[in-house]
Amino acid sequence: VHTAPLLHQPDNIANISIGYDIRGFSARLSWVYYGKILNSKSTRPEQDGFKNKFSRWDFQVRQKFPIKGLELVLNGNNLNDIQEESKYRGSIFPTRLENYGWTADIGLRYRF
């Protein structure tokens, strides 16, 4: 009998954030970790497909303006530009590489 974790579910997940707020300014830095993920199950254990563990950094900054409801927002994701890698059990060669790069957005928000 061969047992395995649930498909597409990480072994472990962690999300840690630290923030700072003063008057109309707010900043958050967060780190997220995903453990190894079983992507495909085979009749032979050495052919089980896994996505390797990975972690990434994100941030969010917000500054309120003197005009009620108006604020500047800046977000950044995957700052460490992590590349997600999949492999067969025990193999050193990747079967799939996913690179989403880092992203950022900036904008003005008005709340009614």
N, CA, C and O atoms as CSV, one atom per row, in Angstrom:
chain,resi,resn,atom,element,x,y,z
A,1,VAL,N,N,0.858,-1.177,0.000
A,1,VAL,CA,C,0.000,0.000,0.000
A,1,VAL,C,C,0.897,1.231,0.000
A,1,VAL,O,O,1.841,1.334,0.783
A,2,HIS,N,N,0.583,2.158,-0.891
A,2,HIS,CA,C,1.336,3.403,-0.996
A,2,HIS,C,C,0.439,4.549,-0.555
A,2,HIS,O,O,-0.669,4.707,-1.069
A,3,THR,N,N,0.906,5.336,0.382
A,3,THR,CA,C,0.145,6.502,0.820
A,3,THR,C,C,0.835,7.765,0.338
A,3,THR,O,O,2.055,7.796,0.174
A,4,ALA,N,N,0.048,8.803,0.112
A,4,ALA,CA,C,0.593,10.068,-0.386
A,4,ALA,C,C,-0.301,11.205,0.098
A,4,ALA,O,O,-1.451,10.979,0.473
A,5,PRO,N,N,0.226,12.415,0.088
A,5,PRO,CA,C,-0.602,13.578,0.465
A,5,PRO,C,C,-1.686,13.835,-0.590
A,5,PRO,O,O,-1.652,13.264,-1.680
A,6,LEU,N,N,-2.631,14.688,-0.254
A,6,LEU,CA,C,-3.676,15.079,-1.199
A,6,LEU,C,C,-3.066,15.816,-2.380
A,6,LEU,O,O,-2.089,16.550,-2.227
A,7,LEU,N,N,-3.642,15.619,-3.553
A,7,LEU,CA,C,-3.162,16.309,-4.751
A,7,LEU,C,C,-3.331,17.821,-4.616
A,7,LEU,O,O,-4.336,18.298,-4.087
A,8,HIS,N,N,-2.358,18.553,-5.090
A,8,HIS,CA,C,-2.379,20.022,-5.185
A,8,HIS,C,C,-2.509,20.720,-3.830
A,8,HIS,O,O,-2.926,21.877,-3.773
A,9,GLN,N,N,-2.158,20.033,-2.738
A,9,GLN,CA,C,-2.193,20.619,-1.410
A,9,GLN,C,C,-0.775,20.671,-0.847
A,9,GLN,O,O,-0.122,19.631,-0.764
A,10,PRO,N,N,-0.279,21.841,-0.459
A,10,PRO,CA,C,1.079,21.922,0.088
A,10,PRO,C,C,1.203,21.210,1.427
A,10,PRO,O,O,0.251,21.131,2.204
A,11,ASP,N,N,2.416,20.689,1.676
A,11,ASP,CA,C,2.702,20.066,2.977
A,11,ASP,C,C,2.478,21.071,4.101
A,11,ASP,O,O,1.852,20.751,5.111
A,12,ASN,N,N,2.986,22.273,3.925
A,12,ASN,CA,C,2.895,23.335,4.928
A,12,ASN,C,C,2.637,24.666,4.241
A,12,ASN,O,O,3.027,24.877,3.093
A,13,ILE,N,N,1.979,25.550,4.956
A,13,ILE,CA,C,1.754,26.916,4.480
A,13,ILE,C,C,2.056,27.849,5.651
A,13,ILE,O,O,1.649,27.587,6.783
A,14,ALA,N,N,2.768,28.931,5.371
A,14,ALA,CA,C,3.015,29.951,6.391
A,14,ALA,C,C,2.853,31.318,5.744
A,14,ALA,O,O,3.209,31.514,4.582
A,15,ASN,N,N,2.321,32.247,6.496
A,15,ASN,CA,C,2.177,33.618,6.016
A,15,ASN,C,C,2.454,34.533,7.205
A,15,ASN,O,O,1.727,34.527,8.198
A,16,ILE,N,N,3.509,35.307,7.082
A,16,ILE,CA,C,3.906,36.216,8.155
A,16,ILE,C,C,3.933,37.634,7.602
A,16,ILE,O,O,4.492,37.875,6.532
A,17,SER,N,N,3.330,38.574,8.329
A,17,SER,CA,C,3.378,39.968,7.900
A,17,SER,C,C,3.743,40.866,9.061
A,17,SER,O,O,3.493,40.574,10.230
A,18,ILE,N,N,4.342,41.965,8.677
A,18,ILE,CA,C,4.670,43.002,9.655
A,18,ILE,C,C,4.178,44.313,9.055
A,18,ILE,O,O,4.300,44.549,7.852
A,19,GLY,N,N,3.627,45.151,9.907
A,19,GLY,CA,C,3.068,46.391,9.402
A,19,GLY,C,C,3.386,47.564,10.303
A,19,GLY,O,O,3.776,47.406,11.460
A,20,TYR,N,N,3.209,48.738,9.740
A,20,TYR,CA,C,3.443,49.978,10.471
A,20,TYR,C,C,2.373,50.970,10.039
A,20,TYR,O,O,2.152,51.171,8.845
A,21,ASP,N,N,1.714,51.584,11.003
A,21,ASP,CA,C,0.688,52.589,10.735
A,21,ASP,C,C,0.967,53.818,11.582
A,21,ASP,O,O,1.188,53.718,12.789
A,22,ILE,N,N,0.953,54.976,10.939
A,22,ILE,CA,C,1.061,56.242,11.668
A,22,ILE,C,C,0.263,57.292,10.889
A,22,ILE,O,O,0.488,57.519,9.700
A,23,ARG,N,N,-0.654,57.907,11.585
A,23,ARG,CA,C,-1.558,58.892,10.984
A,23,ARG,C,C,-2.167,58.321,9.708
A,23,ARG,O,O,-2.870,57.314,9.779
A,24,GLY,N,N,-1.926,58.922,8.547
A,24,GLY,CA,C,-2.515,58.447,7.299
A,24,GLY,C,C,-1.622,57.532,6.492
A,24,GLY,O,O,-1.937,57.223,5.343
A,25,PHE,N,N,-0.508,57.089,7.067
A,25,PHE,CA,C,0.439,56.219,6.348
A,25,PHE,C,C,0.338,54.793,6.884
A,25,PHE,O,O,0.238,54.570,8.091
A,26,SER,N,N,0.368,53.835,5.960
A,26,SER,CA,C,0.306,52.423,6.340
A,26,SER,C,C,1.242,51.635,5.421
A,26,SER,O,O,1.257,51.857,4.211
A,27,ALA,N,N,2.019,50.719,5.993
A,27,ALA,CA,C,2.922,49.878,5.203
A,27,ALA,C,C,2.863,48.450,5.736
A,27,ALA,O,O,2.778,48.236,6.945
A,28,ARG,N,N,2.909,47.478,4.834
A,28,ARG,CA,C,2.903,46.059,5.186
A,28,ARG,C,C,3.939,45.335,4.344
A,28,ARG,O,O,4.066,45.581,3.144
A,29,LEU,N,N,4.676,44.440,4.988
A,29,LEU,CA,C,5.613,43.553,4.306
A,29,LEU,C,C,5.216,42.146,4.706
A,29,LEU,O,O,5.064,41.856,5.892
A,30,SER,N,N,5.046,41.268,3.725
A,30,SER,CA,C,4.626,39.908,4.058
A,30,SER,C,C,5.488,38.877,3.342
A,30,SER,O,O,6.025,39.113,2.260
A,31,TRP,N,N,5.596,37.729,3.993
A,31,TRP,CA,C,6.339,36.585,3.473
A,31,TRP,C,C,5.389,35.404,3.478
A,31,TRP,O,O,4.727,35.145,4.483
A,32,VAL,N,N,5.314,34.684,2.369
A,32,VAL,CA,C,4.456,33.505,2.286
A,32,VAL,C,C,5.311,32.312,1.871
A,32,VAL,O,O,6.187,32.427,1.015
A,33,TYR,N,N,5.042,31.170,2.489
A,33,TYR,CA,C,5.795,29.946,2.225
A,33,TYR,C,C,4.820,28.829,1.873
A,33,TYR,O,O,3.813,28.637,2.556
A,34,TYR,N,N,5.120,28.095,0.808
A,34,TYR,CA,C,4.362,26.909,0.426
A,34,TYR,C,C,5.312,25.720,0.438
A,34,TYR,O,O,6.367,25.761,-0.195
A,35,GLY,N,N,4.944,24.659,1.155
A,35,GLY,CA,C,5.740,23.439,1.167
A,35,GLY,C,C,5.561,22.673,-0.132
A,35,GLY,O,O,4.825,23.100,-1.022
A,36,LYS,N,N,6.231,21.554,-0.232
A,36,LYS,CA,C,6.168,20.706,-1.423
A,36,LYS,C,C,4.711,20.321,-1.715
A,36,LYS,O,O,3.940,20.037,-0.798
A,37,ILE,N,N,4.344,20.317,-3.010
A,37,ILE,CA,C,2.973,20.043,-3.431
A,37,ILE,C,C,2.970,18.847,-4.380
A,37,ILE,O,O,3.712,18.834,-5.362
A,38,LEU,N,N,2.136,17.839,-4.090
A,38,LEU,CA,C,1.978,16.700,-4.988
A,38,LEU,C,C,1.089,17.116,-6.152
A,38,LEU,O,O,-0.094,17.395,-5.954
A,39,ASN,N,N,1.647,17.164,-7.381
A,39,ASN,CA,C,0.897,17.581,-8.563
A,39,ASN,C,C,0.265,16.427,-9.319
A,39,ASN,O,O,-0.817,16.578,-9.886
A,40,SER,N,N,0.928,15.268,-9.334
A,40,SER,CA,C,0.400,14.116,-10.066
A,40,SER,C,C,0.803,12.830,-9.360
A,40,SER,O,O,1.901,12.721,-8.815
A,41,LYS,N,N,-0.103,11.862,-9.379
A,41,LYS,CA,C,0.112,10.575,-8.720
A,41,LYS,C,C,0.224,9.500,-9.782
A,41,LYS,O,O,-0.576,9.452,-10.717
A,42,SER,N,N,1.222,8.635,-9.636
A,42,SER,CA,C,1.461,7.555,-10.591
A,42,SER,C,C,1.339,6.205,-9.883
A,42,SER,O,O,1.326,6.137,-8.654
A,43,THR,N,N,1.252,5.147,-10.662
A,43,THR,CA,C,1.246,3.802,-10.072
A,43,THR,C,C,2.632,3.437,-9.565
A,43,THR,O,O,2.778,2.528,-8.749
A,44,ARG,N,N,3.653,4.145,-10.048
A,44,ARG,CA,C,5.032,3.960,-9.570
A,44,ARG,C,C,5.442,5.206,-8.797
A,44,ARG,O,O,5.455,6.301,-9.359
A,45,PRO,N,N,5.780,5.057,-7.509
A,45,PRO,CA,C,6.095,6.234,-6.678
A,45,PRO,C,C,7.176,7.142,-7.253
A,45,PRO,O,O,7.112,8.356,-7.057
A,46,GLU,N,N,8.164,6.596,-7.956
A,46,GLU,CA,C,9.231,7.435,-8.503
A,46,GLU,C,C,8.743,8.337,-9.642
A,46,GLU,O,O,9.461,9.240,-10.072
A,47,GLN,N,N,7.534,8.092,-10.126
A,47,GLN,CA,C,6.976,8.929,-11.186
A,47,GLN,C,C,5.930,9.915,-10.665
A,47,GLN,O,O,5.263,10.584,-11.454
A,48,ASP,N,N,5.783,10.008,-9.348
A,48,ASP,CA,C,4.907,11.029,-8.770
A,48,ASP,C,C,5.509,12.398,-9.065
A,48,ASP,O,O,6.719,12.584,-8.933
A,49,GLY,N,N,4.679,13.351,-9.462
A,49,GLY,CA,C,5.151,14.703,-9.779
A,49,GLY,C,C,4.920,15.664,-8.633
A,49,GLY,O,O,3.837,15.691,-8.049
A,50,PHE,N,N,5.931,16.453,-8.309
A,50,PHE,CA,C,5.856,17.408,-7.202
A,50,PHE,C,C,6.263,18.799,-7.657
A,50,PHE,O,O,7.110,18.952,-8.537
A,51,LYS,N,N,5.652,19.817,-7.050
A,51,LYS,CA,C,6.138,21.190,-7.170
A,51,LYS,C,C,6.982,21.439,-5.931
A,51,LYS,O,O,6.528,21.201,-4.811
A,52,ASN,N,N,8.196,21.912,-6.121
A,52,ASN,CA,C,9.108,22.161,-4.996
A,52,ASN,C,C,8.575,23.264,-4.094
A,52,ASN,O,O,7.783,24.103,-4.522
A,53,LYS,N,N,9.016,23.253,-2.842
A,53,LYS,CA,C,8.646,24.304,-1.897
A,53,LYS,C,C,9.195,25.646,-2.399
A,53,LYS,O,O,10.210,25.698,-3.093
A,54,PHE,N,N,8.508,26.714,-2.034
A,54,PHE,CA,C,8.971,28.052,-2.409
A,54,PHE,C,C,8.394,29.078,-1.453
A,54,PHE,O,O,7.426,28.809,-0.741
A,55,SER,N,N,8.996,30.255,-1.443
A,55,SER,CA,C,8.476,31.366,-0.651
A,55,SER,C,C,8.636,32.647,-1.443
A,55,SER,O,O,9.458,32.729,-2.356
A,56,ARG,N,N,7.844,33.646,-1.088
A,56,ARG,CA,C,7.940,34.923,-1.792
A,56,ARG,C,C,7.632,36.064,-0.837
A,56,ARG,O,O,7.032,35.872,0.220
A,57,TRP,N,N,8.064,37.268,-1.241
A,57,TRP,CA,C,7.870,38.495,-0.474
A,57,TRP,C,C,6.921,39.431,-1.225
A,57,TRP,O,O,7.009,39.562,-2.446
A,58,ASP,N,N,6.011,40.083,-0.490
A,58,ASP,CA,C,5.077,41.063,-1.045
A,58,ASP,C,C,5.057,42.289,-0.130
A,58,ASP,O,O,5.422,42.199,1.042
A,59,PHE,N,N,4.628,43.437,-0.671
A,59,PHE,CA,C,4.473,44.626,0.172
A,59,PHE,C,C,3.266,45.435,-0.269
A,59,PHE,O,O,2.778,45.300,-1.391
A,60,GLN,N,N,2.799,46.273,0.636
A,60,GLN,CA,C,1.694,47.189,0.360
A,60,GLN,C,C,1.953,48.478,1.127
A,60,GLN,O,O,2.281,48.447,2.313
A,61,VAL,N,N,1.805,49.613,0.444
A,61,VAL,CA,C,1.970,50.928,1.066
A,61,VAL,C,C,0.742,51.765,0.719
A,61,VAL,O,O,0.253,51.730,-0.410
A,62,ARG,N,N,0.254,52.514,1.698
A,62,ARG,CA,C,-0.902,53.385,1.473
A,62,ARG,C,C,-0.682,54.708,2.188
A,62,ARG,O,O,-0.262,54.739,3.344
A,63,GLN,N,N,-0.966,55.788,1.495
A,63,GLN,CA,C,-0.869,57.122,2.091
A,63,GLN,C,C,-2.180,57.854,1.854
A,63,GLN,O,O,-2.587,58.070,0.713
A,64,LYS,N,N,-2.837,58.235,2.947
A,64,LYS,CA,C,-4.069,59.013,2.834
A,64,LYS,C,C,-3.719,60.471,2.592
A,64,LYS,O,O,-2.691,60.958,3.065
A,65,PHE,N,N,-4.588,61.176,1.845
A,65,PHE,CA,C,-4.410,62.590,1.571
A,65,PHE,C,C,-5.377,63.411,2.428
A,65,PHE,O,O,-6.334,62.869,2.982
A,66,PRO,N,N,-5.123,64.732,2.534
A,66,PRO,CA,C,-6.017,65.579,3.325
A,66,PRO,C,C,-7.462,65.591,2.801
A,66,PRO,O,O,-8.382,65.904,3.557
A,67,ILE,N,N,-7.672,65.259,1.533
A,67,ILE,CA,C,-9.029,65.189,0.982
A,67,ILE,C,C,-9.656,63.880,1.474
A,67,ILE,O,O,-9.137,62.799,1.195
A,68,LYS,N,N,-10.748,63.974,2.190
A,68,LYS,CA,C,-11.361,62.787,2.794
A,68,LYS,C,C,-11.668,61.722,1.732
A,68,LYS,O,O,-12.315,62.007,0.725
A,69,GLY,N,N,-11.196,60.498,1.970
A,69,GLY,CA,C,-11.459,59.366,1.080
A,69,GLY,C,C,-10.407,59.142,0.006
A,69,GLY,O,O,-10.438,58.109,-0.662
A,70,LEU,N,N,-9.472,60.077,-0.186
A,70,LEU,CA,C,-8.472,59.958,-1.244
A,70,LEU,C,C,-7.166,59.411,-0.676
A,70,LEU,O,O,-6.674,59.885,0.348
A,71,GLU,N,N,-6.617,58.414,-1.350
A,71,GLU,CA,C,-5.354,57.823,-0.899
A,71,GLU,C,C,-4.550,57.292,-2.086
A,71,GLU,O,O,-5.097,56.946,-3.133
A,72,LEU,N,N,-3.232,57.240,-1.883
A,72,LEU,CA,C,-2.305,56.670,-2.849
A,72,LEU,C,C,-1.982,55.253,-2.396
A,72,LEU,O,O,-1.698,55.025,-1.220
A,73,VAL,N,N,-2.023,54.299,-3.324
A,73,VAL,CA,C,-1.788,52.893,-2.994
A,73,VAL,C,C,-0.669,52.350,-3.877
A,73,VAL,O,O,-0.649,52.596,-5.083
A,74,LEU,N,N,0.261,51.612,-3.275
A,74,LEU,CA,C,1.359,50.969,-4.004
A,74,LEU,C,C,1.474,49.533,-3.495
A,74,LEU,O,O,1.610,49.301,-2.294
A,75,ASN,N,N,1.418,48.573,-4.420
A,75,ASN,CA,C,1.536,47.156,-4.076
A,75,ASN,C,C,2.653,46.526,-4.888
A,75,ASN,O,O,2.865,46.886,-6.046
A,76,GLY,N,N,3.367,45.588,-4.286
A,76,GLY,CA,C,4.391,44.823,-4.988
A,76,GLY,C,C,4.267,43.358,-4.612
A,76,GLY,O,O,4.071,43.028,-3.443
A,77,ASN,N,N,4.382,42.474,-5.603
A,77,ASN,CA,C,4.233,41.040,-5.368
A,77,ASN,C,C,5.409,40.270,-5.935
A,77,ASN,O,O,5.985,40.659,-6.951
A,78,ASN,N,N,5.764,39.180,-5.278
A,78,ASN,CA,C,6.856,38.296,-5.702
A,78,ASN,C,C,8.153,39.084,-5.883
A,78,ASN,O,O,8.821,38.969,-6.910
A,79,LEU,N,N,8.496,39.876,-4.887
A,79,LEU,CA,C,9.672,40.746,-4.970
A,79,LEU,C,C,10.969,39.971,-5.173
A,79,LEU,O,O,11.894,40.479,-5.807
A,80,ASN,N,N,11.052,38.759,-4.652
A,80,ASN,CA,C,12.268,37.957,-4.826
A,80,ASN,C,C,12.254,37.183,-6.139
A,80,ASN,O,O,13.142,36.364,-6.377
A,81,ASP,N,N,11.259,37.427,-6.997
A,81,ASP,CA,C,11.194,36.869,-8.352
A,81,ASP,C,C,11.410,35.352,-8.351
A,81,ASP,O,O,12.213,34.829,-9.123
A,82,ILE,N,N,10.688,34.662,-7.479
A,82,ILE,CA,C,10.856,33.222,-7.334
A,82,ILE,C,C,10.370,32.479,-8.576
A,82,ILE,O,O,9.369,32.850,-9.189
A,83,GLN,N,N,11.086,31.443,-8.925
A,83,GLN,CA,C,10.702,30.565,-10.031
A,83,GLN,C,C,10.183,29.262,-9.429
A,83,GLN,O,O,10.893,28.603,-8.669
A,84,GLU,N,N,8.954,28.890,-9.763
A,84,GLU,CA,C,8.371,27.656,-9.249
A,84,GLU,C,C,8.835,26.499,-10.123
A,84,GLU,O,O,8.838,26.597,-11.350
A,85,GLU,N,N,9.229,25.400,-9.479
A,85,GLU,CA,C,9.843,24.282,-10.190
A,85,GLU,C,C,9.146,22.976,-9.832
A,85,GLU,O,O,8.916,22.691,-8.656
A,86,SER,N,N,8.809,22.179,-10.852
A,86,SER,CA,C,8.210,20.863,-10.647
A,86,SER,C,C,9.183,19.784,-11.088
A,86,SER,O,O,9.954,19.971,-12.030
A,87,LYS,N,N,9.137,18.630,-10.383
A,87,LYS,CA,C,10.028,17.504,-10.678
A,87,LYS,C,C,9.319,16.203,-10.359
A,87,LYS,O,O,8.302,16.185,-9.666
A,88,TYR,N,N,9.879,15.099,-10.881
A,88,TYR,CA,C,9.449,13.778,-10.433
A,88,TYR,C,C,10.161,13.460,-9.131
A,88,TYR,O,O,11.237,13.995,-8.865
A,89,ARG,N,N,9.575,12.600,-8.321
A,89,ARG,CA,C,10.148,12.213,-7.039
A,89,ARG,C,C,11.583,11.718,-7.232
A,89,ARG,O,O,11.829,10.809,-8.025
A,90,GLY,N,N,12.516,12.312,-6.514
A,90,GLY,CA,C,13.904,11.875,-6.543
A,90,GLY,C,C,14.721,12.360,-7.728
A,90,GLY,O,O,15.928,12.121,-7.766
A,91,SER,N,N,14.111,13.031,-8.696
A,91,SER,CA,C,14.848,13.505,-9.870
A,91,SER,C,C,15.489,14.862,-9.595
A,91,SER,O,O,14.969,15.661,-8.815
A,92,ILE,N,N,16.621,15.108,-10.244
A,92,ILE,CA,C,17.244,16.431,-10.130
A,92,ILE,C,C,16.855,17.325,-11.305
A,92,ILE,O,O,17.152,18.519,-11.302
A,93,PHE,N,N,16.188,16.746,-12.312
A,93,PHE,CA,C,15.827,17.495,-13.510
A,93,PHE,C,C,14.389,17.999,-13.426
A,93,PHE,O,O,13.481,17.221,-13.132
A,94,PRO,N,N,14.170,19.288,-13.679
A,94,PRO,CA,C,12.806,19.823,-13.617
A,94,PRO,C,C,11.958,19.333,-14.793
A,94,PRO,O,O,12.459,19.145,-15.902
A,95,THR,N,N,10.676,19.132,-14.531
A,95,THR,CA,C,9.718,18.809,-15.588
A,95,THR,C,C,8.956,20.050,-16.027
A,95,THR,O,O,8.380,20.087,-17.115
A,96,ARG,N,N,8.958,21.073,-15.164
A,96,ARG,CA,C,8.252,22.316,-15.488
A,96,ARG,C,C,8.836,23.448,-14.660
A,96,ARG,O,O,9.106,23.287,-13.470
A,97,LEU,N,N,9.029,24.594,-15.300
A,97,LEU,CA,C,9.486,25.808,-14.619
A,97,LEU,C,C,8.452,26.894,-14.871
A,97,LEU,O,O,8.042,27.110,-16.012
A,98,GLU,N,N,8.030,27.574,-13.820
A,98,GLU,CA,C,7.063,28.660,-13.945
A,98,GLU,C,C,7.675,29.917,-13.350
A,98,GLU,O,O,8.057,29.935,-12.180
A,99,ASN,N,N,7.767,30.963,-14.153
A,99,ASN,CA,C,8.324,32.219,-13.685
A,99,ASN,C,C,7.337,33.329,-13.995
A,99,ASN,O,O,7.142,33.694,-15.154
A,100,TYR,N,N,6.717,33.863,-12.954
A,100,TYR,CA,C,5.722,34.919,-13.133
A,100,TYR,C,C,6.328,36.306,-12.994
A,100,TYR,O,O,5.677,37.309,-13.289
A,101,GLY,N,N,7.578,36.361,-12.542
A,101,GLY,CA,C,8.219,37.652,-12.335
A,101,GLY,C,C,7.589,38.395,-11.173
A,101,GLY,O,O,6.694,37.885,-10.499
A,102,TRP,N,N,8.069,39.600,-10.952
A,102,TRP,CA,C,7.489,40.423,-9.899
A,102,TRP,C,C,6.537,41.416,-10.542
A,102,TRP,O,O,6.694,41.782,-11.706
A,103,THR,N,N,5.578,41.833,-9.793
A,103,THR,CA,C,4.609,42.796,-10.302
A,103,THR,C,C,4.435,43.922,-9.290
A,103,THR,O,O,4.665,43.745,-8.093
A,104,ALA,N,N,4.030,45.067,-9.788
A,104,ALA,CA,C,3.739,46.212,-8.919
A,104,ALA,C,C,2.608,47.007,-9.549
A,104,ALA,O,O,2.456,47.038,-10.770
A,105,ASP,N,N,1.829,47.637,-8.712
A,105,ASP,CA,C,0.813,48.547,-9.217
A,105,ASP,C,C,0.730,49.743,-8.282
A,105,ASP,O,O,0.965,49.649,-7.077
A,106,ILE,N,N,0.395,50.840,-8.876
A,106,ILE,CA,C,0.281,52.084,-8.136
A,106,ILE,C,C,-1.023,52.752,-8.592
A,106,ILE,O,O,-1.398,52.679,-9.763
A,107,GLY,N,N,-1.684,53.386,-7.665
A,107,GLY,CA,C,-2.933,54.034,-8.053
A,107,GLY,C,C,-3.470,54.971,-7.001
A,107,GLY,O,O,-3.036,54.970,-5.849
A,108,LEU,N,N,-4.420,55.764,-7.425
A,108,LEU,CA,C,-5.178,56.621,-6.523
A,108,LEU,C,C,-6.505,55.962,-6.260
A,108,LEU,O,O,-7.149,55.461,-7.181
A,109,ARG,N,N,-6.920,55.959,-5.014
A,109,ARG,CA,C,-8.210,55.359,-4.664
A,109,ARG,C,C,-9.028,56.423,-3.929
A,109,ARG,O,O,-8.524,57.147,-3.070
A,110,TYR,N,N,-10.292,56.486,-4.296
A,110,TYR,CA,C,-11.209,57.371,-3.599
A,110,TYR,C,C,-12.343,56.527,-3.037
A,110,TYR,O,O,-13.023,55.815,-3.775
A,111,ARG,N,N,-12.541,56.609,-1.735
A,111,ARG,CA,C,-13.614,55.881,-1.073
A,111,ARG,C,C,-14.739,56.849,-0.728
A,111,ARG,O,O,-14.515,57.875,-0.086
A,112,PHE,N,N,-15.922,56.517,-1.153
A,112,PHE,CA,C,-17.083,57.369,-0.898
A,112,PHE,C,C,-17.558,57.220,0.523
A,112,PHE,O,O,-18.530,57.863,0.919
